[in-house]
Amino acid sequence: MNLIMKSNVFSLFFLLFMVPITAYTQDKTISLQDALKILPEFQWDPFLQTGTFYSSGHYASFHVGLKGETSFSLVDGYEVISVPSPYMENGVIRFPERFITSLKDAIDAEMKRDVKPFKVAAIIIDPGHGGKDPGATTVQTINGKKITLKEKDIVLKVATNLRDQLVKRYPDKKIFMTRTTDVTLALEERASFANGIKIEENEVIIFVSIHCNSELNANLKKNPARGYEIWYLPPKVRREIIEKDAFNGSDEVRTILNTLKEEEFTYESKMLAVLIMKSLDEFIGPVSPSRGAKEEQWYVVKRINMPSVLVELGFISNPSDAALLFEEQSLKKYTEALFKGISDFVTLYEQPGGFNIIE
């Protein structure tokens, strides 16, 4: 069960509240069941040993430490507080009573503040390949004619139409494309462009990279691969979101905070993938099969410090998918599907209380 977290931009100002990890007078501990009477929702990642409590649209993330020590909790993604550390004992999480009450006090304080609403400030659409890099290329017979299809052309057309729809729908947001013409653009340039966009506290950027698939020797197979799919970064992959040269605290603290922040991006990326996939199922599912939302370490997604996904529209090496990706009416459906998936994400992200979806 994953409860999707709401993200905002990390503020170095709140690092002034941090104190070194030290031994702590042992507290009385309470069970998760009793903790949930105070903070009603909980999400746990056993792989990363991180957890998050939720209450009234706010949340506090933590990393399991050692018995009798203090550690840090990240409240609403930007305020750091020092707390008695939860710890593992015989495979069960033990919560010091003062840990739970400290989190409750911090969340109550957040509720009293005049906090800006969470907002998707910018959307970046990334048409893959371009210029000297055509991406996947194929020659297919469509409507009795030999047609050469290039991935770079198809994704640019879809991306441009998607950009236009998003601009019309969200005049208050920044809508970007990594390329708007047939130019060569390195993966490093795409990542640097996205990471260089400045946003305010409580804002987020989302990144959607659009591609087409191709299968080697597809013409030699009876049933060549076809269908659409979406990729997002696996939770086990760590990105340097809080860079060392921009952080004044210890490496140990930076690592913990980086993990907590990365957790937000991971869950939000998965939610973005799920919502776009649901929309593709609605618009494209009747004519092309779904290959699902999957985890993969694609470079352009791995280097982007924000919620990000990579969408494969279909296999141009498959005659049926190629026909869909060539015809204007079908391309409009692909565009509508991406637009609806992104819009659904924005709506959920910006609603009061944030994401309240349990998978």
C-alpha positions in Angstrom: 0.0 0.0 0.0 1.5 3.3 -1.1 0.1 6.6 0.1 1.3 9.2 -2.4 3.1 12.2 -0.8 2.8 15.8 -1.8 6.0 17.5 -2.8 7.4 21.0 -2.5 10.8 22.6 -2.9 13.4 22.0 -0.1 14.4 25.2 1.7 17.9 25.5 3.2 16.5 28.0 5.7 15.0 25.3 7.8 18.4 23.5 8.1 19.1 26.0 10.9 16.9 23.9 13.1 19.0 20.8 12.9 21.2 19.4 15.7 23.8 16.6 15.7 22.7 13.0 16.2 23.3 12.3 19.9 22.3 9.8 22.5 18.8 10.4 23.9 17.2 9.4 27.2 15.3 6.3 26.4 11.6 7.0 25.9 8.5 4.9 26.5 7.6 3.3 23.2 4.1 2.9 21.6 2.8 0.5 19.0 1.9 1.5 15.4 -1.7 0.9 16.3 -1.5 3.4 19.1 0.5 5.9 17.0 -2.3 5.8 14.4 -4.7 7.0 17.0 -2.7 10.3 17.0 -1.5 10.4 13.4 -4.1 8.5 11.4 -2.2 7.4 8.2 1.1 5.7 7.8 3.3 4.6 4.8 6.4 2.4 5.2 9.1 1.5 2.7 11.0 -1.6 4.0 13.6 -1.3 1.3 14.8 2.2 2.3 13.7 1.9 6.0 11.8 5.2 5.7 8.3 6.0 6.8 5.8 8.8 6.7 2.9 9.7 9.0 0.0 11.8 7.5 -2.6 13.9 9.2 -5.0 16.6 7.9 -3.2 17.0 4.6 0.3 17.3 6.2 3.0 14.7 6.6 6.2 14.0 8.4 8.9 11.7 7.0 11.6 9.9 8.9 14.4 7.3 8.6 14.8 4.5 11.2 17.8 5.0 13.5 19.2 3.4 16.6 17.6 2.9 19.9 18.2 5.7 22.3 19.4 8.2 19.7 17.9 11.3 18.1 17.3 11.7 14.4 15.6 14.0 12.0 12.1 14.2 10.5 11.1 16.2 7.5 7.8 17.9 7.9 5.8 18.8 4.7 9.0 18.4 2.7 10.8 21.5 4.1 11.0 21.8 7.9 13.5 19.7 9.7 12.9 18.7 13.4 15.0 16.8 15.8 13.1 13.8 17.4 13.8 10.6 19.4 14.6 8.0 16.8 12.2 5.2 15.8 14.2 1.9 15.7 13.8 -1.7 14.7 13.5 -4.4 17.3 12.9 -8.1 16.4 11.6 -6.9 13.0 9.1 -4.5 14.4 9.3 -0.6 14.4 9.3 0.9 17.8 8.1 4.4 18.1 9.2 6.5 21.1 6.2 8.3 22.6 8.0 11.7 22.3 8.6 10.9 18.6 4.9 10.7 17.9 4.0 13.7 20.0 6.8 15.8 18.4 5.4 15.0 14.9 1.9 15.8 16.0 3.0 19.1 17.4 4.9 20.0 14.2 2.0 19.1 12.0 -0.4 21.1 14.2 1.9 24.1 13.9 1.9 23.7 10.1 -1.9 23.7 10.1 -1.9 27.1 11.9 0.4 28.7 9.4 -0.7 30.6 6.3 1.0 28.1 4.0 0.9 28.7 0.2 -1.1 26.0 -1.6 0.8 23.3 -3.4 1.2 24.0 -7.1 2.5 22.4 -10.3 4.5 25.5 -11.5 5.9 24.1 -14.7 5.4 21.2 -17.1 8.3 20.2 -19.4 7.5 18.2 -22.5 10.5 16.4 -24.0 10.3 15.1 -27.6 12.9 12.4 -27.8 15.8 12.4 -30.3 15.9 15.1 -33.1 18.3 16.5 -35.7 21.1 14.0 -36.5 19.5 11.5 -34.2 16.3 10.2 -35.8 15.5 7.7 -33.1 13.7 4.6 -34.3 13.2 4.5 -38.1 11.1 2.2 -40.3 9.5 1.8 -43.7 5.9 0.6 -43.6 3.1 0.1 -46.1 0.2 2.3 -45.0 -2.9 2.7 -47.2 -1.0 1.1 -50.0 2.0 3.4 -49.9 5.5 3.0 -48.7 6.0 5.4 -45.8 9.2 6.2 -43.9 8.5 6.9 -40.3 11.0 8.5 -37.9 10.6 8.6 -34.2 11.9 12.2 -33.9 9.1 13.5 -36.2 6.3 11.7 -34.6 7.1 12.7 -31.0 7.7 16.3 -32.0 4.3 16.5 -33.5 2.6 15.0 -30.5 4.7 17.1 -28.1 3.9 20.3 -29.9 0.1 19.6 -29.9 0.3 18.6 -26.3 2.2 21.9 -25.4 -0.5 23.9 -27.2 -3.3 22.2 -25.2 -1.5 22.7 -21.9 -0.8 26.4 -22.6 -4.5 26.9 -23.3 -5.6 24.9 -20.2 -3.0 26.4 -17.8 -2.2 30.0 -18.6 -0.8 30.5 -15.1 1.8 27.7 -15.5 5.1 27.6 -17.4 4.9 25.1 -20.2 8.2 24.2 -21.8 9.5 21.9 -24.6 13.1 20.8 -24.6 13.1 21.2 -28.4 10.5 22.8 -30.7 12.3 22.0 -34.0 14.3 19.2 -35.6 17.5 19.9 -33.8 20.1 17.6 -32.1 19.9 17.8 -28.4 22.0 15.7 -26.0 20.5 13.9 -23.0 22.7 16.0 -20.8 21.3 19.2 -22.3 17.7 18.1 -21.7 18.5 17.3 -18.0 20.3 20.5 -17.5 17.5 22.5 -19.0 14.9 20.9 -16.7 17.0 21.1 -13.5 17.8 24.8 -14.2 14.2 26.0 -14.0 13.6 28.0 -10.8 10.5 27.5 -8.7 9.1 28.8 -5.5 8.5 27.0 -2.2 5.6 24.6 -2.3 5.9 24.3 -6.1 7.0 21.4 -8.3 7.9 20.8 -11.9 6.9 17.6 -13.8 8.8 16.2 -16.8 7.3 14.0 -19.5 9.6 12.5 -22.2 7.9 11.2 -25.3 9.3 8.4 -27.5 8.4 5.6 -29.9 9.5 2.0 -29.6 11.1 -0.3 -32.2 11.9 -4.0 -32.3 14.8 -5.5 -34.1 13.9 -8.0 -36.9 10.2 -7.3 -36.3 9.5 -8.1 -40.0 10.8 -11.7 -39.4 8.4 -12.4 -36.5 4.8 -13.7 -36.7 3.7 -11.4 -33.9 6.0 -8.4 -33.6 5.8 -6.4 -30.4 3.3 -3.6 -30.2 1.6 -1.4 -27.6 2.3 1.6 -25.4 4.2 1.7 -22.1 5.5 4.1 -19.5 8.7 4.1 -17.5 9.6 5.7 -14.2 12.7 5.5 -12.0 13.0 2.5 -9.6 12.8 3.4 -5.9 16.3 1.8 -5.3 18.0 4.4 -7.6 19.2 7.5 -5.7 19.6 10.9 -7.2 21.6 13.8 -5.8 18.7 16.2 -5.2 20.3 18.1 -2.4 23.8 18.7 -3.8 26.8 18.7 -1.5 28.2 22.1 -2.4 24.8 23.7 -1.6 24.4 22.1 1.8 26.1 23.3 5.0 25.3 20.3 7.2 27.0 16.9 7.5 27.1 14.3 4.8 25.1 11.9 7.0 22.3 14.4 7.4 22.4 15.3 3.7 22.1 11.6 2.8 19.0 11.2 5.0 17.3 14.3 3.8 18.1 13.4 0.2 16.5 10.0 0.7 13.4 11.5 2.1 13.1 14.0 -0.7 13.8 11.3 -3.3 10.9 9.3 -1.9 8.5 12.1 -2.8 9.7 12.3 -6.4 9.6 8.5 -6.7 6.0 8.3 -5.5 4.9 11.3 -7.6 6.6 9.9 -10.7 4.8 6.6 -10.2 1.5 8.4 -9.7 2.1 10.5 -12.9 2.8 7.2 -14.8 -0.3 5.6 -13.4 -2.6 8.5 -14.4 -1.1 8.8 -17.9 -1.4 5.0 -18.3 -5.0 5.1 -17.3 -5.7 7.8 -19.8 -3.9 5.9 -22.6 -6.0 2.9 -21.8 -9.1 5.0 -22.3 -8.0 6.6 -25.6 -5.6 4.1 -27.1 -6.5 0.8 -25.4 -9.3 -0.1 -27.8 -6.8 -0.1 -30.8 -3.4 -1.0 -29.2 -2.5 -3.1 -26.2 -1.1 -1.7 -23.0 2.4 -2.9 -21.9 2.0 -1.3 -18.5 3.9 1.2 -16.3 7.3 -0.1 -15.4 10.5 0.8 -13.6 13.8 1.5 -15.5 16.9 3.6 -15.2 16.6 5.7 -18.4 19.2 8.4 -18.4 17.0 11.4 -19.0 14.7 10.3 -16.2 17.5 9.4 -13.8 19.1 12.9 -14.2 15.9 14.9 -13.7 15.4 16.1 -10.2 11.6 16.2 -10.2 8.7 13.9 -10.8 9.4 12.4 -14.3 8.3 9.7 -16.7 9.2 8.4 -20.1 6.3 7.4 -22.4 6.6 5.0 -25.3 3.7 5.6 -27.6 4.0 2.4 -29.6 6.2 0.3 -31.9 6.8 1.8 -35.3 8.3 -1.5 -36.2 4.8 -3.0 -35.9 2.6 -2.3 -39.0 -0.6 -1.7 -36.8 1.1 0.6 -34.4 2.9 2.4 -37.3 -0.4 3.1 -38.9 -1.7 4.7 -35.7 1.4 6.8 -35.3 1.1 8.0 -38.9 -2.6 8.9 -39.0 -3.5 12.4 -37.8 -6.7 11.3 -36.1 -4.8 8.7 -34.1 -2.1 11.1 -33.1 -4.7 13.4 -31.8 -5.9 10.6 -29.5 -2.3 10.1 -28.2 -2.1 13.8 -27.5 -5.5 13.8 -25.7 -4.4 10.8 -23.6 -1.2 12.5 -22.5 -3.1 15.8 -21.8 -5.7 14.1 -19.7 -3.2 12.1 -17.7 -1.1 15.2 -16.9 -4.2 17.3 -16.1 -5.4 14.6 -13.7 -2.0 14.7 -12.0 -2.2 18.4 -11.6 -5.7 18.3 -10.2 -4.8 15.7 -7.6 -1.5 17.4 -6.7 -3.1 20.8 -6.2 -6.3 19.7 -4.4 -6.6 20.7 -0.7 -4.7 18.0 1.3 -2.7 16.8 -1.6 -2.7 13.2 -2.8 -5.1 11.1 -0.9 -4.9 8.1 -3.2 -4.1 4.6 -1.8 -3.0 2.0 -4.2 
